[in-house]
Amino acid sequence: MVRVSLPDDHPHRHQLNDEVHARPFEPMGTPSRITYIAFYTDWSLDERDWQPLADLAERFEALPPRPGANHYFADFGRFRLKWERHTEFTRYTIIAPGAGEDPFADPAVNMLPKDWLENLPGELLVATHAALVHPGDIPNETDTLAARFFNGNVLLGSQIGDGEAVALTDFRIHGDRFGRLLVINRGLSERRAGRMLQRLFEIDTYRLLALMALPIARRQLPTLRALEQELIDITFEMETAAQEDEPKLLDRLTRLQGGIEKGHASSAYRFSAAEAYYQLVNARIEELREQRYPGVQHLREFTERRLAPAVATCRAVAERQDSLSVRAARATQLLSTRVDIDRQAQNQLLLETMSRRAKLQLRLQQTVEGLSVAAITYYVVGLVGYAAKAAEKAGAPINPDVATGLAIPVVILIAAGVIQRVRRKLVGDDADHD
């Protein structure tokens, strides 16, 4: 084989390529007992996740998970364990062979040390005992199955895998804090049985994760109604508000927007996650290839009647938040525009007042300059008169009165010119500084 020379690999090429193989379906023989446990773990992957598995592997002398792994599988002899770490939850699947007359009497989780189970990290989200059995090992009547294995509860389920198996459950938490799932295998291979059971477990997990947004939506509703009423009140007041009241209204609108954004920030992720999980639930149900099983409500119908309204409520609350945010922003913009216009009008009046004062100051300055010229002329001409009288006394042929009179226009012109030059110089210096 000829080796082709290519540029360097993208740093994540192998990781991304192997991701599709990271969580393979675990083959499950019939009969088997399976326990599925999912914990809500909303922290980043760290030592808390794989250290318990390493401790368990040490107890049973098995290979531990590698640090940083997000999935793990081990065969401990009497049972097998599969562990997977997801964004918001961690799940454990324990598989034990055999079922017995009552497949729920000795569940697979009993194979694990009790002290190890009690110290697993996270908050319990889903706990289910499942049994994979042959059709001949259990009764055919659903009422009998409900009475024997599900405390007489109403069963839900359907034929799955194009009719090659039947899945039955009551979606209830029993006294041992576990739910129950019964799968009757009519012809599934071990790998297909593993795929079907994992899909059934995921439907329950994603259903609860989607429903986590419902309490948040319910808590948000009264707050949203109060915020909407506050916005309505402010909008009506804007129509008749006096100019001096507009800053107060703007402050109320700003605080209102802060409350809206706070609610949006605290719920946006949960609402978007609910939509994503709801889509995953529907995808997993589609992959089951359901067919109706006589006498029970099938999974899709149950999901549409129970889960879809809850997700629709979350979606409606999220849309109300977005709509309220847009309306509040629009009201704020309108009121800000009014305040800006009022300020511009006030600024215009201020500029006009300043202009009038400047003109008045200019007139006063011109008056002062004229008086200054007169004063300078008076004193300079007086000096010229004294000089002429002195010259006349000294015998010079000068008439003091004529000399004084001729000096007046000359002194006026010189004084006015000097004052004009000084003013132009000052104006020029101010312009240079500006």
URFEN-V742701 format. One record per residue. N is the residue number from 1. RES is the residue in one small letter. OMEGA is omega in radians with two decimals (999 if undefined). Layout:
N_RES_OMEGA ; N_RES_OMEGA
This chain:
1_m_-3.12 ; 2_v_3.12 ; 3_r_-3.13 ; 4_v_3.12 ; 5_s_-3.11 ; 6_l_3.03 ; 7_p_-3.11 ; 8_d_3.10 ; 9_d_2.95 ; 10_h_-3.07 ; 11_p_-3.12 ; 12_h_-3.04 ; 13_r_-3.08 ; 14_h_3.11 ; 15_q_-3.13 ; 16_l_3.14 ; 17_n_-3.10 ; 18_d_-3.10 ; 19_e_-3.12 ; 20_v_3.12 ; 21_h_-2.97 ; 22_a_-3.06 ; 23_r_-3.12 ; 24_p_3.06 ; 25_f_-3.12 ; 26_e_3.12 ; 27_p_-3.14 ; 28_m_3.10 ; 29_g_-3.14 ; 30_t_0.10 ; 31_p_3.10 ; 32_s_2.99 ; 33_r_-3.10 ; 34_i_2.99 ; 35_t_-3.14 ; 36_y_3.13 ; 37_i_3.09 ; 38_a_3.11 ; 39_f_3.04 ; 40_y_-3.11 ; 41_t_-3.02 ; 42_d_3.09 ; 43_w_3.08 ; 44_s_-3.12 ; 45_l_3.11 ; 46_d_-3.03 ; 47_e_3.13 ; 48_r_-3.05 ; 49_d_-3.03 ; 50_w_3.13 ; 51_q_3.07 ; 52_p_3.12 ; 53_l_3.09 ; 54_a_3.10 ; 55_d_3.12 ; 56_l_3.13 ; 57_a_3.12 ; 58_e_3.13 ; 59_r_-3.07 ; 60_f_3.11 ; 61_e_3.10 ; 62_a_3.12 ; 63_l_3.13 ; 64_p_3.06 ; 65_p_3.08 ; 66_r_3.10 ; 67_p_-3.12 ; 68_g_-3.13 ; 69_a_3.06 ; 70_n_3.01 ; 71_h_-3.05 ; 72_y_3.06 ; 73_f_3.10 ; 74_a_3.06 ; 75_d_-3.09 ; 76_f_3.10 ; 77_g_-3.13 ; 78_r_3.13 ; 79_f_3.05 ; 80_r_-3.12 ; 81_l_3.05 ; 82_k_-3.10 ; 83_w_3.13 ; 84_e_3.11 ; 85_r_3.12 ; 86_h_-3.05 ; 87_t_-3.06 ; 88_e_-3.10 ; 89_f_3.06 ; 90_t_-3.11 ; 91_r_3.11 ; 92_y_3.07 ; 93_t_3.14 ; 94_i_-3.04 ; 95_i_3.11 ; 96_a_-3.13 ; 97_p_3.08 ; 98_g_-3.13 ; 99_a_-3.09 ; 100_g_-3.12 ; 101_e_3.08 ; 102_d_-3.06 ; 103_p_-3.14 ; 104_f_-3.11 ; 105_a_-3.14 ; 106_d_-3.04 ; 107_p_-3.08 ; 108_a_-3.09 ; 109_v_3.12 ; 110_n_3.11 ; 111_m_-3.08 ; 112_l_3.08 ; 113_p_-3.08 ; 114_k_-3.13 ; 115_d_3.10 ; 116_w_3.14 ; 117_l_-3.05 ; 118_e_-3.06 ; 119_n_3.09 ; 120_l_-3.09 ; 121_p_3.07 ; 122_g_3.10 ; 123_e_-3.06 ; 124_l_-3.13 ; 125_l_-3.13 ; 126_v_3.03 ; 127_a_-3.03 ; 128_t_2.93 ; 129_h_3.13 ; 130_a_3.08 ; 131_a_3.10 ; 132_l_-2.98 ; 133_v_3.03 ; 134_h_3.14 ; 135_p_-3.08 ; 136_g_-3.08 ; 137_d_-3.08 ; 138_i_3.09 ; 139_p_-3.14 ; 140_n_-3.03 ; 141_e_-3.13 ; 142_t_3.12 ; 143_d_3.12 ; 144_t_3.10 ; 145_l_-3.14 ; 146_a_-3.11 ; 147_a_-3.04 ; 148_r_-2.97 ; 149_f_-3.01 ; 150_f_3.07 ; 151_n_3.10 ; 152_g_3.14 ; 153_n_3.09 ; 154_v_-3.09 ; 155_l_3.01 ; 156_l_3.10 ; 157_g_-3.11 ; 158_s_2.96 ; 159_q_-3.09 ; 160_i_-3.13 ; 161_g_-3.11 ; 162_d_3.06 ; 163_g_-3.10 ; 164_e_3.07 ; 165_a_3.08 ; 166_v_3.11 ; 167_a_-3.13 ; 168_l_3.10 ; 169_t_3.06 ; 170_d_-3.13 ; 171_f_3.10 ; 172_r_3.07 ; 173_i_-3.08 ; 174_h_-3.05 ; 175_g_3.11 ; 176_d_3.13 ; 177_r_3.10 ; 178_f_2.92 ; 179_g_-3.11 ; 180_r_-3.14 ; 181_l_3.13 ; 182_l_3.12 ; 183_v_3.13 ; 184_i_-3.04 ; 185_n_3.10 ; 186_r_-3.09 ; 187_g_3.12 ; 188_l_2.99 ; 189_s_-3.12 ; 190_e_-3.14 ; 191_r_3.12 ; 192_r_3.09 ; 193_a_3.09 ; 194_g_3.12 ; 195_r_-3.11 ; 196_m_3.14 ; 197_l_3.12 ; 198_q_3.10 ; 199_r_3.11 ; 200_l_3.08 ; 201_f_-3.11 ; 202_e_3.10 ; 203_i_3.13 ; 204_d_-3.12 ; 205_t_-3.11 ; 206_y_3.08 ; 207_r_-3.13 ; 208_l_3.11 ; 209_l_3.08 ; 210_a_-3.10 ; 211_l_3.10 ; 212_m_3.13 ; 213_a_-3.06 ; 214_l_3.09 ; 215_p_3.11 ; 216_i_3.13 ; 217_a_3.14 ; 218_r_3.10 ; 219_r_-3.10 ; 220_q_-3.01 ; 221_l_3.11 ; 222_p_3.11 ; 223_t_3.13 ; 224_l_3.13 ; 225_r_3.13 ; 226_a_3.13 ; 227_l_3.11 ; 228_e_3.12 ; 229_q_3.10 ; 230_e_3.11 ; 231_l_3.10 ; 232_i_-3.14 ; 233_d_-3.13 ; 234_i_-3.12 ; 235_t_3.11 ; 236_f_3.14 ; 237_e_3.13 ; 238_m_-3.08 ; 239_e_-3.04 ; 240_t_-3.06 ; 241_a_3.03 ; 242_a_-3.08 ; 243_q_-3.11 ; 244_e_3.12 ; 245_d_-3.05 ; 246_e_3.09 ; 247_p_3.10 ; 248_k_3.09 ; 249_l_3.12 ; 250_l_3.09 ; 251_d_3.09 ; 252_r_3.11 ; 253_l_3.12 ; 254_t_3.10 ; 255_r_3.11 ; 256_l_3.11 ; 257_q_3.08 ; 258_g_3.09 ; 259_g_3.11 ; 260_i_-3.11 ; 261_e_3.10 ; 262_k_3.11 ; 263_g_-3.14 ; 264_h_-3.12 ; 265_a_-3.10 ; 266_s_-3.06 ; 267_s_-3.03 ; 268_a_-3.12 ; 269_y_-3.10 ; 270_r_3.14 ; 271_f_3.12 ; 272_s_3.09 ; 273_a_3.11 ; 274_a_3.09 ; 275_e_-3.12 ; 276_a_-3.13 ; 277_y_3.10 ; 278_y_3.08 ; 279_q_3.10 ; 280_l_3.09 ; 281_v_3.14 ; 282_n_3.12 ; 283_a_3.14 ; 284_r_3.08 ; 285_i_3.11 ; 286_e_-3.13 ; 287_e_3.11 ; 288_l_-3.08 ; 289_r_-3.06 ; 290_e_2.89 ; 291_q_-3.05 ; 292_r_3.04 ; 293_y_-3.02 ; 294_p_2.99 ; 295_g_-3.12 ; 296_v_3.06 ; 297_q_-3.08 ; 298_h_-2.95 ; 299_l_-3.12 ; 300_r_-3.14 ; 301_e_3.11 ; 302_f_-3.12 ; 303_t_-3.12 ; 304_e_-3.08 ; 305_r_-3.05 ; 306_r_-3.07 ; 307_l_-3.08 ; 308_a_3.10 ; 309_p_3.13 ; 310_a_3.12 ; 311_v_3.10 ; 312_a_3.08 ; 313_t_3.11 ; 314_c_3.13 ; 315_r_3.13 ; 316_a_3.12 ; 317_v_3.12 ; 318_a_3.12 ; 319_e_3.09 ; 320_r_3.10 ; 321_q_-3.13 ; 322_d_-3.13 ; 323_s_3.14 ; 324_l_3.12 ; 325_s_3.13 ; 326_v_-3.13 ; 327_r_3.11 ; 328_a_3.11 ; 329_a_3.12 ; 330_r_3.11 ; 331_a_3.11 ; 332_t_3.14 ; 333_q_3.13 ; 334_l_-3.13 ; 335_l_3.09 ; 336_s_3.10 ; 337_t_3.10 ; 338_r_3.13 ; 339_v_3.12 ; 340_d_3.12 ; 341_i_3.11 ; 342_d_3.13 ; 343_r_3.10 ; 344_q_3.11 ; 345_a_3.09 ; 346_q_3.10 ; 347_n_3.13 ; 348_q_3.10 ; 349_l_3.12 ; 350_l_3.12 ; 351_l_3.12 ; 352_e_3.10 ; 353_t_3.13 ; 354_m_3.13 ; 355_s_3.12 ; 356_r_3.12 ; 357_r_3.12 ; 358_a_3.12 ; 359_k_3.12 ; 360_l_3.12 ; 361_q_3.13 ; 362_l_3.13 ; 363_r_3.11 ; 364_l_3.14 ; 365_q_3.12 ; 366_q_3.11 ; 367_t_3.13 ; 368_v_3.12 ; 369_e_3.10 ; 370_g_3.10 ; 371_l_3.12 ; 372_s_3.11 ; 373_v_-3.14 ; 374_a_-3.12 ; 375_a_3.13 ; 376_i_-3.13 ; 377_t_-3.12 ; 378_y_-3.10 ; 379_y_-3.12 ; 380_v_3.13 ; 381_v_3.08 ; 382_g_3.10 ; 383_l_3.12 ; 384_v_3.12 ; 385_g_3.10 ; 386_y_-3.14 ; 387_a_-3.13 ; 388_a_3.13 ; 389_k_3.13 ; 390_a_3.14 ; 391_a_3.13 ; 392_e_3.13 ; 393_k_-3.13 ; 394_a_3.10 ; 395_g_3.12 ; 396_a_-3.12 ; 397_p_-3.09 ; 398_i_3.03 ; 399_n_-3.08 ; 400_p_-3.11 ; 401_d_-3.14 ; 402_v_-3.12 ; 403_a_3.14 ; 404_t_-3.13 ; 405_g_3.13 ; 406_l_-3.10 ; 407_a_-3.06 ; 408_i_-3.11 ; 409_p_-3.13 ; 410_v_-3.14 ; 411_v_3.12 ; 412_i_-3.12 ; 413_l_-3.12 ; 414_i_-3.13 ; 415_a_3.13 ; 416_a_-3.14 ; 417_g_3.14 ; 418_v_-3.14 ; 419_i_3.12 ; 420_q_3.14 ; 421_r_3.11 ; 422_v_3.14 ; 423_r_3.14 ; 424_r_3.13 ; 425_k_3.12 ; 426_l_3.11 ; 427_v_3.12 ; 428_g_3.11 ; 429_d_3.10 ; 430_d_3.13 ; 431_a_3.12 ; 432_d_3.11 ; 433_h_3.09 ; 434_d_999
